[in-house]
């Protein structure tokens, strides 16, 4: 039995400690948002945050997240309470097939948590672990810029 | 009485109006399209078309797509044809249904049809409700009647031309299960196939015990002939076994292939089916100058970001398959042949997948799932290919050689043009003359598919865009369809157009240079199609094109132009590059004319995607081979463009004329992008690279030779 925090809730999972976290999320917990892309840690489709850091869940054994906090796309926001990144991606219509988007949104979240005002270049470098094959890159970069502005505006409102 | 005029082809094959439009529930409209969502936004565009022609709010429309039980048979969703043909057919059907309902309303309320209007499905007279609406009228109208295509689509539009947001994107950014990969049903088992390495290979031995040990859990092994699958309830366990299984099966009949075939020039020595399309070749007259140059491209992978997947269940004598195929009907027919099952007992339902850009592993994965499901009645079977399986076994776009020859007048303009093309086949879709991989592994495999290529009537395969749009007095294509290729080849976005446009547009730059003309002016001087001229002039204006840029400074600018298939959208691209050891694309401008645009933002998204994929093809992509077949089986050995390599891209739509029919947009940008980059690199280096990709190694070679 492995205990960890998933999207803010404490959970326990009855699976072998060497089960890939991606399989745990998709098959044991039924969270299908995180995608299988390569199983080789090369494409970023399976990106999740582990204690705030972006990690490829296909190569991460369940045992390594024991006691840690994991965030998946389902925990980023919901249609009722969207994260600014999700709003910005829809505003920019940043996507085509959409298969890569959950991983990209997670990588972008990790960036904005560390760097609230990234340059276009910094955003691109932060997303270089994620492959988008449809060529939605320009819209995705613009969407992350837009989300950064929304988040900064929200932070200023909160301070006032 | 005159004979009925011919219907547009898709209405001819699906002539009943109720195949397109139905009023099944109060306040709802069921619209059917055989087209499927492959990331191109077709669900959104079709809804806009139907909403406009029927005068109902888009939210009232329940869209059915790609389902052999429910939707029209539109063949494949491919070739930038969904809107240009499928959308037009839907539009005509909707316009006709609207007209029939208005006629019925006129009779019922005692008005003329001209006095009535439709407002979100309600019939109004002089703006006032009549008490009638589509749903009160529909039961009295037999929509199973044959379409006549006689109704004129409306000229007033509210939905068409609007940037309607994508209907499917909302769920995807929240991680809502959206793909066939995400389907989970009670009792479902997971399966992986141990692939027959090549057609004709036979199992010599299999160490099932070793595979079971590696699984570290319960698995089941299905074996029939040379088809081997590993099944189990726990996907992790099945994956454990699948990862090591290829090392525990030995095969007979594996003659090594020549890895040198990863470069395209081997094609020139192979037997081929040869055709001359156009006038017989001629020799230059004495004193006439002649131009000739040869261009090549390696095999290209679709390289979908997610490997192919499918779900199948065989229950009570009926097989149901969910697949991200581009053609549910052709797949159904191919499954019926493979499984020797009556097509009446097969349903194929489209479920979304990651972008495919052509014929990838989707159909083969569906066949895998179906074959296994037939052997486990009642059990839903989910297949998901492994990454190395997708790269190693999907059909790839064939390597090609394109040679351009021109005879020039004394102004340096071509009076005779030849594009000579060597290529493997560009279609081996099931139904397009190809076999499903599972069928080749099962006992009694079908014969090897005879060499074939998409016909010119469909835009051609290797010959696609082989004819330049430029007004040269005589033009011909010589096509060598090479019968045998080292790996399976099929259609990829653009088919032969990518290299043919690269070759033609590279030649145009070299001819302009010989004629001492600016590349833009030179093109405009040999274009007569006014829409083509507008697109070229517009992109030059966008990029602030100036003649006479210096050559060989390490920075370059180039242009590329084509009208996709010479019948879809016009597209011109300007690229700026910087070249040191490698090529970096710094800016792209693009102008395109697609006639009537259903969703401008969707069209721009397609152009941007085509441009970025074009950059990737131009600079990075080429399938690697070893003696066993495709050796580039991951993202390190098959690199594609990444975020920090993407330039600024500026796209504009020109000539959006509502009276012009819509022209397909999805594939128009790739060829011009590759060509513009190649021309920019030639200017930057002062030396021309004629072999794709324009990789670091090739740039270094050119610099050393210069």
Interface residues (C-beta under 8 A of the other chain):
Chain A: X15 X16 X19 X20 X23 X26 X27 X30 X31 X32 X33 X34 X35 X36 X37 X38 X39 X40 X42 X43 X45 X72 X73 X74 X76 X77 X78 X79 X82 X86 X89 X90 X93 X95 X96 X97 X98 X99 X100 X101 X102 X105 X121 X123 X124 X125 X127 X128 X130 X131 X132 X133 X134 X135 X136 X137 X138 X139 X140 X141
Chain B: X38 X39 X40 X41 X165 X166 X168 X169 X170 X172 X173 X174 X175 X176 X177 X178 X179 X181 X182 X184 X216 X234 X235 X236 X239 X303 X304 X305 X306 X307 X352 X353 X354 X355 X357 X384 X386 X387 X601 X605 X608 X609 X610 X611 X612 X613 X616 X634 X635 X636 X640 X641 X642 X643 X644 X646 X648 X649
